[in-house]
Amino acid sequence: MPFSTKLKYYLNRYILESMQRKLMVTLLLVMMVPLLIFMLVSTHISRGAVESSEISSNQSRMELSKSYIEEQLNWFDDFLFTALVDENLVPSITTIDNITTTNSFNTQSYIQDKLFALYNGNDHILSVTLTSYEDKLSYKVEQREFFVTNMKASAHQVAGKDSMFSVNSSTKSFTFGRNIYRFEDQKLVGRIDLKVSFDFISPIAGNLQSNMEESIVLVDSKGNQLFTLDENGEVALKDLSSLLDQQQEMNYFTLNQDYYFYQEMMDKRIVLIKVVPEEVMMVGSKHIGQTGLLILLISICFTIILSIFISNQVAKPIVLLTKKMEHVEENNFNVKINSKRTDEIGILQRKFKEMIDRIRDLIEKDYKREMENRDAQFLALQSQINPHFLYNTLQVVSGMALKKGAKEIYEMIQKLGGMFRYITNKRGDLVFIWEEVQHLQNYLYIQKVRFGENISIDLFVDEQAKDAIIPLLTLQPIVENSFKHGFESQVEKGFLKIDIQKVFDEIEVVIEDNGMGMTEEVLQQLKDKLLTDSYSHHRSIGLKNVDTRMKLYFGREYGVEITSQKSQFTKVLIRMPYQKGSEHK
């Protein structure tokens, strides 16, 4: 089955076929769609706002960190400059013709003390170097050791009184250098260099890092790493200069979904970079989204409860009213409808109740008219005497008169007279079962005389059933059909069984013969006629009359049931409630 067909099937079965579910789904859609749209839009806006806020915050912190680093760099530069104002420093590195061994030793000791004083001035200073261009000597303090080296070649001299800044990516350090000029002639006589590790920015980087997943690095203009806060924070950046040139004044760029904030220092020779992953950058937006999702779930639960409540208030009474209609459709007009509501549904319930009451009244009136009509038909039936039956009876009587004495003729006439009296003298339509059985016995006597040994009759009447009431002429028309339609043309011996018993609170009358029976088609036609309300002068008038009067007096659940099989049997079951005759006589 295609998916669309399957979807349509389940949609029709579980939603569209139920007004209550359709109303519930409609309410959910009406309430949830705007809420979902609002949540999506607000999440998008909050994401942008959080991103903008985080960018602005990181830019401010980067600018502040840059100020701290530059302040530290200036401190190292100023610290180096203090060495130049020493009046004994220039003479110590200037050649004197009459120098003695003692003076040379004193000069070297002074330089050693001077360099150690600079070396110990800060824990991050790696080395201090003093170069004498005239003596071609280099004095250096490194790793708490003092070294004096002869320069084989002339040292490269760079003129200028400003400090010189250089970066060494291999040692991850920087150097501040200053030239030494003789005051008298302003001749360049030497140079002093201060080599410092970039680790001095570690506390600044620690304050700059607000999340363990962020990375703080310091690189040179080529992207070589000079400092990193931790080993996991190493960042390899290629083409750093091109990336920085593209950003102009924004001071940040995005790469591989990460945010890179940077600050350039010392004429762009060093760059401080902070790398913030996207998940860290959007952690505030994530919290907002989670809060919004929680609010959405609560709203969904509240909406579902509200939709169920509203659908029950609107659809449930209609569903109950529909079930009441189904009961009415099954001819049950005793349904109870509570109509306390004052809205349109309450009006519908009251109108339906009024309609049921009106239908019940009309049915009762129609039943009364139908009963009167049946009584008239029954009176007409009482006034009719079957000519065929009279003819056969008279033939039997005349034959007996020829063959036998007056006693048999007398018996026959007595039975026939009893039948006529029973039919014509009764003024009500309800009689005792024992009276109906007595009339039936008169009829069976005549038929027994008529058929002789060709018919066998078995009649049983329950003693508990004799005092119950039954409509007049209920049994004889059914039994007469057995003789007329079952035994008339039958060659074999006929058998007729009549069984009247009290079963619980009902009376059951079973009349069964082994006559000609009926085909399934004829039997179905007869059953259909019993279900119709029309009256016909068909040969089934006896069955129809009995069934109609049973339903009129006792209710539609009672009446006549018939089964038959061609050339086998015909069985008629009459069901009625057990009611004592004293209550109706």
N, C-alpha and C positions, 0 to 999 in steps of 0.2 A: 504494500500500500504506500503510495507517495506520501511524503511528509506533509504536504499541504492538505491532502485529503484527510490524513490522520489528525492533523491539527484542527481542521474544520469539524471533524466528528466529535472530538473531545470538547471543543469550544461550544458546540450546540448542546451536547449532552450535559455538561456540568455547569454551564453559565447561561446560555441563551434560552434554554428551556425552563429556567427558573427565574421568575420575576424578582425574587428575594436576592438571588446571587447577582443578577444584572444590576439591581439597585446598589448592592454592596460594592461591586467592582466599579460602577460609575462614581460612587462617592469616593472610593480610594483614588481613582484617577484624577478626579476634580481636585482633591486635597493634596495628593502627593506630587503630581506633575509640577505645579507652581513651586512647591517646596524644594523639589529636586533641582529645578532651574535656578532658584534662589541660592541653593547651596553651591552649585557649580560656579555661578557667577561670583558669589562672595569668596569662595575658595580661590578663584583666579585673581580676584582683586587683592585678597589678603596675601597671596603669594607674591604679587608684584610689590605690595607695600612692605612686606618683610624683606624682600630682596633689596629694595631701595634703602631701607633702614639699615640693613646689615652692611651694605656697600658704604654708606655714609659713615657708619660707626668704625669700620675697618680703615677707611681712608683717614679719619681723624686720629686714630691710634697709630697709624703708620707715620703720619706727620709728626706726632708727638715723639715717637721713637726715633725718628730722624733727628729731631732737635737734641735728644739726649745723646745720640751717637756723635753728632757734630760737636756737641759741647765737650765730650770726652776727647775727641780728636784735637780740639783746640787746646785742651788742657795739656796734652802731650807736646803740642807745638810750643805752648808757653813755657812748659817745663824745660824743654830743650833751649829755649831762648834765654833762660836765666843763667845758663852756663856761659853765654857769650859776654855777659857783663862783668865777668871775673877779670880783673886787671892783670892777674898773674898768668892767665891762660895763654895770651899771645906771646909773651916772652919765653914761655916754656917750650913753644914749638918753633921759635925763631933761632937760626944759627948764630952763635957768638964765637968769635975767633979765639979768644983767650979762655975758653971753657976748661974747667978742670974736671978731674974725675969725681971730685966731691960734688961739684955743681951739677954734673950730669946725673949723679945718683939722686941728688935732691930733686932735680927737675922730674926725673922719671917717677919718683915716689909721689910727687905732687900730682902728676897726671894720673897715676894709678888711683890715688885717693879721690880725685875729681870724678873719674869715670865710675868708680864703685859707688860714689854718692848718687850719681845719676842712675845707675843700674838698680840700686836698692830703693829708688824713689817710687817704684810701682811694681807690683807682682807680675804684671803682664809684659814688662820690658824684657825682651830676649837678649839683647846685646846693645853695647854702646861702643862706637868706634870713633877714634880721633885720628885724623890724617894730617901729617905735617908735610907740606909740599917742599919746603926748603931742606929739611933733614931726610926727606924721602923715607919716613918711618910711619908705620901704622900701629896705633895703640888700641887694643880691643879688650873689653871685658865681656865674657860670654860663659854661661854656666858656672858663674862664680870663679872664673879663672881669668888671669890677666896675661895678655899676649902682646909682644912687641915684634913687628915684622918689618923687614926691609923690603921696600918696593923696588922691584927690578926695573920696571919701566915707569915712565912718568905717569903719574895719576891723571886721569881725565878730569879736567877742571871745567866746571860750569859756573860762569859768573852770575852774580845776583845776590841780593841781600834778603830776598824772601825765602821762606821755607820751601823745601822741595819734598814733594810727597810721591812715593812710589809703592807699588803693590807687588808682592811676591806670592804667586798662587801656589808654588810648590811647597813653600813653608807656611802658607796661610797666615801671612803677616804683612805688615806695612812698615815703611821707613820714613821718618822725618829727618831731613838733612838741612844743615845751615852752614854757609861759608863763614870763615873767620878772616877778618880784615885787620891789618895793622893800623892803628889809629893815626900814626904820624903821616904816613904816605898813602894810606888806604890800599895797600898792596894785599892781594889775596895770598894768605900764608898757610891756610889749612881749611879743614872741614870736619864737622862733627855730625855723626849719624846716630839716630835713636831707632832701634828695630823693636817693634811691638807686635805681640800676637793679637789676632782678632777675637780671641776669647774674652776680651774685656767687655764685649757686648752681650755676654751670656745672660746677666740679670735683666738687661733691657729686653732681650728676646723672650725671656721667661715671662715677663710682664705682658709682652705683646701677644703671647700664645694664650688664647682663651679656651682652647679645646685640645685634648691630646691628639686628635686626628689632624690638627693643623700643623703645617711645616713652616719653620722660620729659617731662611738661608740668606747668606751674604755672598755675592758673586762680584767678579770684576766685569769690566766692559765686554769681555769676550764670553762671558758665561761660565768661567771657571769658578768653582765653588771655593770660597774662602772661609766660611763658617756655617755650621749647621747646629741647631739646638740639640738634635739627637740623631743617632745613626739611621733611624727609620725615616727621618725627614729629608733625606738627600733628594735633591731635585736636579735632574739633568735638563738643562735648557740649551737648545741649539738655536742659532740665529737670534740671540737675545736682543742685539741692537736693532734688528729689523722689527721684532715684536714691539719693542719700546717705542720706536719711531712711529708706528702705526697708531699708537694710543693717544698721541698728542698730550693733552692736559688731563686726561681721565685718571691716570695713575693706576689703572687696573686693566686686565684683559682676561678673557676666558679661554681655556685650552683643555680639550678632552673633558668637558663638563666641570672642570675645576676653575676656581676663581684665583687669579694671581694679582695681588696688590704689591706695589713697589714704590720705592723712594730712591732717587739718585742723589749721590753725594760726591764731594771732592771732584767737581767738574766731570761728573758721570764716570769716574774711574772705579767707583764701587756702587753697588746697587743692593739695597735691602729688599727682600722679597718675602711675602707671606702667602702661602698656598692654603686655600680653604676649600675642602671638598664640597660638592654640591649638597650632599646630605646634611653636612654641618651647617652650610649656609642657609638651608631651608628648614632647619630644625624647628624654628618658630612657626613656620607655615605648617609643618607637620603636626605640631601640637594644636594649632588652630583647626586643621583638617580633622584630627581625631576628636576634638571637642565638637566640631560640626557634625561628624558622623554619629557621635553619641546622641546629640540633640536630634539628628535625623531618625535614629532608631527609636528614641523615645516618642518622637512625633508619629512614626509609623505605627507603633503599638497603640498610641492614643487614638490615631485615626481609625485603626482597625476596630477598636472597641466602640468608638463613636459610630462607625459605619454599621456595625452589627446592631447597635442599639437603635439607630434610625431605621435600618431595614426591617428590624423586628417590629418597630412601631408602625411602619407603613405596610410592609409586605406580609408579615405574619397574619394579621387579621384577614387579608385577602386570601391567603393560602388556606386558612381555616374555613373561610366562607366557601372556597372552591370545594373542599372536602364535604361540607354540608350539602352543596349542590349535587355532589356525586351520590350522597345518601338519598336525596330527593329523587334523583334519576332512577334509583332502584326502588321507587315507590314507597320510601320511608318518609312520611310527612311529619313524624314526631320528633324532628331534630330541634334542639334547643339553641337559640341564638341570643347571646347577651349583647345588647346594644346600648352601653352606657356612654360611648363616645359621642361627642357633639360635632365632630368634623365630618368631612365628606364620606369617610369610611363608615362612620356611625350611621349616616343617612342611608348608605347603601345597605348596611345590615338590617336596618329597620324596614326599608322598602322590600328587601328580600323576605323578611319574616312576614310582612303583610301579604306578599304574593303567595307564600306557602299557605297561610291561613285561608286566603281566598280560594286557592286551588282545592284545599281540603273541604271547604264548604261546598264548592261546585261538585266535587266528587261524591260527597254524601248525598247531595240533591240528585245527582245523576244515578247513583246507586238506588235511591228510593224509587226514581222513575223506572229504572230497569227492573227492580223487584216487582213493582206493580205490573209492568209489562209481562214479566215471567209468570206472575200469578194469573194474569188473564190468559196467557198461553196454556198454563197448566189446567185452568178451568175448562178451556176449550179441549184440552187433551182428555180431561175427565169425561167430557160429554161425548167423546168419540169411542166407538166400539169397533175393534178391528173386524171388518166383514169377513176376512179370510179365516180368522180364528173362530168366529161364530158359525161359519159354514162348516168347517171341519168338526166343530163340537156337535152341531146338530146332526151331521152324518154319523158321528160315533153314537149319539143318543138313539137315533133311528135304527142303527144296526143292532145295538144292544136290545132295543125293544123287540126286534124280530127274533134274536137268538136266545135272549134270556128273559127273566121275569122282571116285574116292576120294581124290585128292590134296587138293582144296579142303576136303573133309570132314575129312581128317586135320589140315590147318592150323587149321581152326576148333576142333577138339577140343583140339589142342595149346595154343592160346591160352587156352581156357577152363580147361584143366587147370592151366596156369601160374598163372592167377588164384587157383584154389582152393588150390594149394600155398602161394602167397604169404600168403594170408589165414590158413590153418590152421596153417602150420608155424612162424610167428614167435612167439617167447616174450617178447620185449621190446616196449616201445611206441615206441622210438626206432630209426630206420633211416637208412641213407644216402639222400640225395636221388636218386642214380642208381638205387637199388633201387626207390624209390617211382615214379620215372619209367618204369622197365621194366615194373612192374605196370600203370601207366597206359597204356603203349603196347599191352599185351595187350588192355586194355579198349577202347581206341580202335580197334583192329583189328576187334574184333567189331562195334562200332557203325558203323564205316566200311563193313563188309560189309553190315550191316543197312540203312543209309540210302543206300548207293551214291553216285551222283553228286549227290545232294541235300544232301550235307554236304561242307564243305571244312575241313580241320584244319591249323593252323600251330602246331608245337611247337618252342620254342627253349629250350635249356638252356645256361647259362653254364658253361664248363669250370671256373671257379674255385668254382662253387657245388656241383659234383657230390659232393664229399667232405664236405659239411656234413650235419648230422643234421636229421631232421624226424620228427614223430610219425607212426606207422603209419597208413595209410589217411587221409591228409590231402587228397590231390589228387583221388582217385576220387570221393568223395561230392560235391565241388563240381562236377566235370565232369559227373557223373551228373545233377545238378539242371539243367544246361544242356540235356541231351537230354530229360529228363523234362518240365520245365516250360517250356523254350524252343523246342524243335524238334518236339515231338509233334504239335501241331496247326498247324504253320506250313506254308504252301504254297510260299513262296519258298525259294530255296536258302539253306541255313544255313551260317554261317561261325563257326568256333571257333578262338580264339587263346589259346595257353598260353605264357607268357613267364616264365622263371625266371632271375633274375640276382642277382649279388652287388653290392650298393650300399654302398660304404664298409664298415662293420662289420655290415651287416645283409643278410638274404636277403629279396628281394621276389618274390612269386609273383602274377602277374596272369593271371586267367582271364576272358576276355571273349567274349560271343556276341552275335549279332544277332537273338536270338529274340524272344519275345513281350514281354519286359520286364515292368515292374510300374508300377502307378499310385503317385502320391506317398503316398497313404493306406496302401496295402499295404506299400510300402517302409518307411514310418515304423514300422508295426507290427512288421516284421521287425527293424529296428534296435532297437526297444524290447525285444524278446525277447532279442537278443544282450546287452543291458545287464543283464538280470535273472539271478539265480543259480539260478532254478528250471529243472528239466529237464522237457522235454515230448516226447511221441511225435508231435509235429506233423510236417508234411512238411519243416519247416526243421531237422529233427534233425541233418542232415549239417552245415549251417553252424554250428549251436549246439554240436555236439560238437567240431568242429574249433576253434572260437573258445575254448571252455572249456579244452581240453587245451593250446592255445597259452599261455594265461594261467597255467595251473597249472605248466607246465614252464619258461616263460621270463619270466613277470611280467605284470602287468596292462597295461603299456604296449604289449604286443604282442597280435596277434590278427587278426580278420577285419574288413575294411571293405567295404561294398557300396554301389554306386550303380546306378541303373537309370532307364529312361525307357520309358513305355508304347509298345509296338510299334517300339522303336528298338534298345535294347541292354540288357544286364545285365553289370556289371563287378564282379568280386570281387578284392580285394587282400588278400593274406596277408603279414604282416610278422613276422619272427622274427630273433633274433640269429644271427650267423654263428658256429657252433661246429663244430669238426672232429669227425668220427665216431670217430677213434682215441681221443679222450679219453673216449668213453662206451661203446665196444664191449667 
